[in-house]
Amino acid sequence: MNSKKNFRKRKKYLIKKIFQFKFAAVIVFAILVSIALVAWDVYFTIGTLLMEKGRDPYILSFIQSFNALLIRKLPLLLLFIVFLSIFISHEISGPVYHLEESMKKIKKGDLTEYVRLRKGDELQELAFALNDMVDGLRRIALKDKDKIGEISESLELVLDKLNKEKVASSEIDKIKSEINRINDEIKRVATHIKV
């Protein structure tokens, strides 16, 4: 019960640090470019209006006060943007982390692995698609495992018949050795598949 609670409530916000910092940098860059474009447009418009109206000392004083206030607020705004971008990146990096961990297990042959994401997490469709793929692989692996079992049983029947038949001892030993080698290889392959 406690593990489910921990699974649903993620407390660590830097899960994939490099990914999250790159993501945050992209967000910060996009916001800064947007701010710069809007600021340029505002100042260009104000500059155009000032040229039309002449240089009114009241307007110039207002613009200087506005600029000073904006410059003082800019570091706080940047800090807020950085923290917000890390929080947003967390919403994507958590599911990415779970997908990667599940795919590592699947790569090792564990077809019992399912991707489990929290309700509302991003990449739900990708997790469902991966789980469907694993289900398909599991069905194929089960068929293969059944076929391997049938082959193994057939090989054991052949070994039993060879033991009962009268064939040259040296020839029987070669056949038995080859059948045992094939059987061992089949069993080795079958044990790597978890379904």
C-alpha positions in Angstrom: 0.0 0.0 0.0 2.8 2.4 0.9 4.6 1.7 -2.4 1.5 2.7 -4.3 1.3 5.9 -2.5 5.0 6.7 -3.3 4.4 5.8 -6.9 1.5 8.2 -7.2 3.1 11.1 -5.4 6.5 12.0 -6.9 8.6 14.1 -4.6 11.9 14.2 -6.5 11.6 16.9 -9.1 15.0 16.3 -10.8 14.7 12.8 -12.1 16.6 13.1 -15.4 18.7 16.1 -14.7 20.4 16.6 -18.1 17.1 16.2 -19.9 15.3 18.5 -17.5 18.0 21.2 -17.6 18.0 21.1 -21.5 14.2 21.3 -21.5 14.3 24.2 -19.0 16.9 26.0 -21.1 14.7 25.7 -24.2 11.7 27.0 -22.2 13.7 29.9 -20.7 15.2 30.7 -24.2 11.7 30.7 -25.8 10.3 33.0 -23.1 13.2 35.4 -23.2 13.0 35.6 -27.0 9.2 36.3 -26.7 9.8 38.9 -24.0 12.6 40.5 -26.1 10.3 40.7 -29.1 7.4 42.2 -27.1 9.8 44.7 -25.4 11.2 45.7 -28.8 7.7 46.2 -30.2 6.6 48.2 -27.1 9.7 50.4 -27.2 9.6 50.9 -30.9 5.9 52.0 -30.6 6.7 54.3 -27.7 9.7 55.7 -29.6 7.5 56.3 -32.6 4.9 58.1 -30.5 7.6 60.2 -28.8 9.0 61.3 -32.2 5.5 62.4 -33.2 4.8 64.2 -29.9 8.2 65.7 -29.4 10.3 65.1 -26.3 7.8 65.6 -23.5 9.8 65.6 -20.2 7.0 63.9 -18.3 6.9 60.9 -20.8 10.7 60.6 -20.8 10.7 60.5 -16.9 7.9 57.9 -17.0 9.9 55.7 -19.4 13.1 56.0 -17.3 11.2 55.0 -14.2 9.5 52.2 -16.0 12.8 50.9 -17.4 14.4 51.0 -13.9 11.5 49.0 -12.4 11.6 46.5 -15.2 15.3 45.9 -14.8 14.9 45.3 -11.0 12.1 42.8 -11.6 13.9 41.0 -14.4 16.1 38.7 -12.2 13.0 37.6 -10.2 11.1 37.0 -13.4 14.0 34.9 -14.8 14.2 32.9 -11.5 10.5 32.2 -11.6 10.7 31.1 -15.3 13.6 28.7 -14.4 11.7 27.1 -11.5 8.5 26.9 -13.6 10.4 25.2 -16.5 11.9 22.6 -14.1 8.4 21.9 -12.7 7.0 21.6 -16.2 9.9 19.4 -17.3 9.3 17.1 -14.3 5.8 16.4 -15.8 7.5 14.9 -18.9 10.7 13.5 -17.4 8.9 11.3 -14.9 7.0 9.4 -17.5 10.2 9.3 -19.8 12.1 7.8 -16.8 9.5 5.1 -16.2 9.3 4.3 -20.0 13.1 3.9 -20.1 13.2 1.7 -17.0 10.5 -0.5 -18.4 12.2 -0.8 -21.8 15.5 -1.8 -20.2 13.7 -4.7 -18.5 11.9 -5.6 -21.7 15.2 -5.5 -23.6 16.5 -8.1 -21.1 13.6 -10.4 -22.1 11.2 -9.7 -19.2 7.9 -9.7 -21.0 6.0 -9.4 -17.7 7.0 -5.8 -17.5 4.3 -3.2 -18.0 4.8 0.6 -18.1 2.8 2.1 -15.3 2.3 5.8 -15.3 0.3 8.0 -12.9 -3.1 9.1 -13.9 -2.8 12.4 -15.8 0.9 11.9 -16.7 2.1 12.9 -20.1 3.0 10.1 -22.7 0.0 7.9 -21.6 -0.6 6.9 -25.3 3.0 5.9 -25.7 2.8 3.8 -22.5 -0.4 2.1 -23.8 1.3 1.4 -27.2 4.4 0.0 -25.5 2.2 -2.2 -23.3 0.3 -3.4 -26.3 3.6 -4.2 -28.1 4.8 -6.2 -25.0 1.5 -8.1 -25.0 2.0 -9.0 -28.6 5.6 -10.1 -28.0 4.4 -12.1 -25.0 1.8 -14.0 -27.1 4.5 -14.8 -29.7 7.0 -15.8 -27.0 4.3 -18.1 -25.4 3.7 -19.8 -28.8 7.5 -20.2 -29.3 7.9 -21.5 -25.8 5.1 -24.1 -26.4 6.8 -25.1 -29.7 10.1 -25.4 -27.9 8.4 -27.7 -25.4 7.0 -29.8 -28.2 10.4 -30.1 -29.8 12.0 -31.0 -26.5 9.5 -33.7 -25.9 10.0 -35.1 -29.4 13.8 -35.2 -28.8 13.3 -37.1 -25.5 11.0 -39.6 -27.3 13.7 -40.1 -29.9 16.3 -40.6 -27.1 14.0 -43.2 -25.5 13.5 -45.1 -28.8 17.3 -45.1 -29.4 17.9 -46.5 -26.0 15.4 -49.3 -26.7 16.5 -50.0 -30.3 19.5 -52.0 -31.3 21.9 -49.6 -33.0 25.6 -49.5 -32.8 26.7 -48.2 -29.4 29.1 -45.6 -30.9 26.4 -44.3 -33.3 23.8 -44.1 -30.4 26.2 -42.1 -28.3 26.8 -39.6 -31.1 23.1 -39.2 -31.7 22.4 -38.9 -28.0 25.1 -36.4 -27.6 23.7 -34.3 -30.5 20.1 -34.5 -29.2 21.2 -33.6 -25.7 23.1 -30.6 -27.1 20.0 -29.5 -29.1 17.8 -30.0 -26.1 20.1 -28.1 -23.8 20.3 -25.2 -26.2 16.5 -25.2 -26.5 16.1 -25.1 -22.7 18.7 -22.4 -22.4 16.8 -20.2 -25.0 13.5 -20.9 -23.3 14.7 -19.8 -19.9 15.6 -16.4 -21.1 12.0 -15.6 -22.0 9.9 -14.5 -19.1 6.2 -14.5 -20.0 
